[in-house]
Amino acid sequence: MTNPEIQNRLRLLPGVDQLLRTEPIVALLAEHPRHLVLNAIRQVLEETRAAILAGSEDESNPAELLRLCAERVDQLSQYTLQPVINATGIVVHTNLGRSLLPRPALERLDRIGRGYNNLEYDVRQGRRGSRYVHAEDILREITGAEAALVVNNNAAAVLLVLGTIAPGLEVIVSRGQMVEIGGAFRIPDVMAASGAVLREVGCTNRTHLRDYEAAINERTAMLLKVHCSNYRIVGFTAEVSLKDLVALGRGRGLPVMEDLGSGCFVDLSPFGLYREPTVRETVQTGVDVVTFSGDKLLGGPQAGIILGSRDIVQRCKKNPLTRALRVDKMTLAALEATLRLYRDQREALNQVPTLRMISVPLETLRARAENLSARLARLEPRGVCTFAIEESVSQVGGGSLPAQDLPTWVVAVRSSQWSAARLEAALRRRKPPLIGRIEADRLLMDVRTLADEDPPLIEAAFAALLTA
Ligand SMILES: *Cc1c(COP(=O)(O)O)cnc(C)c1O
């Protein structure tokens, strides 16, 4: 396009005031706040101007501009945090909000959020109390720990313990446990932020007790074991057991800490996963402090849980940093309700969605996939897509149980006209967005992570797509 043509197109663009007087915008103003409609108009005009200046030949007639304004108003008035359909099969999906809350936790959120409560009020004594008492009793009960403290997340828990026990002092960690969790949690960085000094020992694949022993000196404050949450070291390997580390710590008068990452309360080996020590078993080794997340395998709200000796937990509580990492009443309400379910393991397996999705029998998954596929097959006469079930694998996710696949059933969507990438993008932009995964130019929908109400929504999404 020549310069005069561009200038001409720019001159022909209506102004904000002109658009405000049009009938479609007047209709939008009747339903939405004025500033929101104005923002939408300004954004659309600005983007159109930029596109014309860049030489775009796209339509910029008034009808098209008004359509774009209405679309933008719709976008601007949406919640940014909104539900999605998780068809990835990844149960603890950090990008999709990690754990779904158990029903009793949701009820508790509603009950506590609606009114006043004794968050920091000691009802018996009639004076200021501590927010930290609320989850502590139940945590001690179900884990056997001497004391407990809940903070914002596990990263905060690790930071707080290191900053309390080892500021300016050395903490010994195996080279095989220099973990990076997604979202920039790296052991060396958290260590640096806490003021503790990292003392790496051993090799990536092998670390021995003598490596820890040799590294202990007068500046050593603690021995730390970190759960390899999202990777496995296989082959010629050696790792010191927590039991041996605890014995070494006892002998040398040093506390031992384990960052468990996920912190599972139930043995998941009956469901085809590796046997990992439960939180209670970890506490039983005599380890001085353990930390883990509230929203990974525990299946509760985001939180970081610190279990440990009375002395260490007390020192953590007194650290001024605790005030900056503290949890609110909503977290405590949901966490207490979730933890209470673990008084009875069957209850937890039935009511905690994260555990329910991990333990669901394969034949149930197959039946679910068959139902979804049959529902979608009704759309096949419209051409374009075919739906078939097949076996696949899901992952627990959330850096919980690495390299452990759970057999599952998926509905595979093939299209004669669209690439899987295009199909995936179109479904992702629906309301609610449908998130699946692509494999060999097919879109796979894993039924493990679908909610009961999802199949009709998925059918509606495909029906709209195949009509368009
Ligand atoms: C997940 C994880 C963390 C971080 O926990 P958040 O609750 O996400 O802060 C820290 N350490 C390990 C070993 C983990 O697996």
The ligand as an SDF file (V2000), in Angstrom:
LIG
                    3D

 15 15  0  0  0  0  0  0  0  0999 V2000
    6.9440  -29.0090   44.6000 C   0  0  0  0  0  0  0  0  0  0  0  0
    8.1890  -28.9570   45.3910 C   0  0  0  0  0  0  0  0  0  0  0  0
    8.5760  -27.7780   46.0230 C   0  0  0  0  0  0  0  0  0  0  0  0
    7.7780  -26.5170   45.9140 C   0  0  0  0  0  0  0  0  0  0  0  0
    6.5480  -26.6530   46.5260 O   0  0  0  0  0  0  0  0  0  0  0  0
    5.4090  -25.5270   46.3330 P   0  0  0  0  0  0  0  0  0  0  0  0
    4.3260  -25.9540   47.2490 O   0  0  0  0  0  0  0  0  0  0  0  0
    5.0500  -25.5570   44.8940 O   0  0  0  0  0  0  0  0  0  0  0  0
    6.0360  -24.2380   46.7300 O   0  0  0  0  0  0  0  0  0  0  0  0
    9.7370  -27.7900   46.7610 C   0  0  0  0  0  0  0  0  0  0  0  0
   10.4920  -28.8940   46.8650 N   0  0  0  0  0  0  0  0  0  0  0  0
   10.1570  -30.0500   46.2560 C   0  0  0  0  0  0  0  0  0  0  0  0
   11.0410  -31.2400   46.4050 C   0  0  0  0  0  0  0  0  0  0  0  0
    8.9860  -30.1230   45.5070 C   0  0  0  0  0  0  0  0  0  0  0  0
    8.6390  -31.2650   44.8960 O   0  0  0  0  0  0  0  0  0  0  0  0
  1  2  1  0
  2  3  1  0
  2 14  2  0
  3  4  1  0
  3 10  2  0
  4  5  1  0
  5  6  1  0
  6  7  2  0
  6  8  1  0
  6  9  1  0
 10 11  1  0
 11 12  2  0
 12 13  1  0
 12 14  1  0
 14 15  1  0
M  END
$$$$
